[in-house]
Amino acid sequence: MNRSIVFSAFVLGAIAGCMGGAPHPAAGPAPAPPVTAETGPLGSPFADPREGPNALTYPLVLDAGDVRYGATVQYARIPTIGELNDLRQTPLVQRLVISLPAWPSGYDPIQPLEQLSQDYVTTVILPGYPPSRQAADAWNLLSVPIRLIVVVNDAPTSAMQTTDLNNLRALERVVAQMDEPARVGFEHLQRPLSFRVLRE
């Protein structure tokens, strides 16, 4: 008997045996995953990008006034100087979006951004209020133009938080991610405020 026929018969038999012994899938829908701090009602503000439109790790940033033909490059971290230099060689780059999981502690972590090209618009998205005055002031030390967007989950709880935001020269907008949008607590904010309501 031809060897290839014997081998084929063996493989088909093995597959049939595996299929026959496999358990049948359970009837009904799979149970919902437990609600945790990461999957809570508002979700993690910088969750896995595969989790759907609620994730901000790789957000879609649209500017109605920007009709240029080009590409948007996105990072979930501060790109290295080498990566920023490589971007200069990448064709059609018009926008750079950097979504950070936390505020950098000071100027040193964001210093590579000094190498940003002014040929494209750079937007940096930060979660929550600045953890310290040093973390907020670091962005004022950058000598290149950027656009900062800060996403918060509640109104400021102290005047210091509002002051830190107002002192950010590059801050373009604050987005409050709340179930019930309200301007209460934001009265002294001197930047545009918008709201984001998440629905399952």
Long-range contacts (C-beta under 8 A, 24 or more apart in sequence): 41-179, 41-198, 42-153, 42-177, 42-179, 42-198, 43-198, 45-127, 45-128, 45-151, 45-153, 45-177, 46-76, 46-99, 46-100, 46-101, 46-127, 49-76, 54-198, 56-99, 56-125, 56-127, 56-151, 57-99, 57-101, 58-97, 58-99, 59-97, 59-99, 59-125, 61-95, 61-97, 61-123, 63-121, 66-94, 66-95, 66-121, 68-94, 69-94, 70-94, 70-95, 70-120, 71-95, 72-96, 72-97, 73-97, 74-98, 74-99, 75-99, 76-100, 76-101, 77-101, 78-104, 78-109, 78-110, 78-112, 78-113, 79-112, 80-112, 81-112, 81-115, 84-112, 84-113, 84-115, 84-116, 84-117, 85-115, 87-117, 87-120, 88-117, 88-119, 93-119, 93-120, 94-120, 94-121, 95-120, 95-121, 95-122, 95-123, 96-120, 96-121, 96-122, 96-123, 97-122, 97-123, 97-124, 97-125, 98-122, 98-123, 98-124, 98-125, 99-124, 99-125, 100-124, 100-125, 100-126, 100-127, 101-127, 102-127, 102-131, 103-127, 103-128, 103-130, 103-131, 103-135, 103-136, 104-135, 104-138, 105-131, 105-132, 105-134, 105-135, 105-138, 106-134, 106-135, 106-138, 107-138, 107-141, 109-138, 110-138, 110-139, 110-142, 113-142, 113-144, 113-146, 114-142, 114-143, 114-144, 116-144, 116-146, 118-144, 118-145, 121-147, 122-146, 122-147, 123-147, 123-148, 123-149, 123-172, 124-148, 124-149, 124-170, 125-149, 125-150, 125-151, 126-150, 126-151, 127-151, 127-152, 128-152, 128-153, 129-156, 129-161, 129-164, 129-165, 130-161, 130-164, 130-165, 130-168, 133-164, 136-164, 136-165, 136-167, 136-168, 137-167, 139-168, 139-169, 139-170, 140-167, 140-168, 140-169, 140-170, 142-170, 145-170, 146-170, 147-172, 148-172, 149-173, 149-174, 149-175, 150-174, 150-175, 151-175, 151-177, 151-196, 152-176, 152-177, 153-177, 153-178, 154-178, 154-185, 155-182, 155-184, 155-185, 155-186, 156-185, 156-186, 156-189, 159-188, 162-186, 162-188, 162-189, 165-189, 165-191, 166-190, 166-191
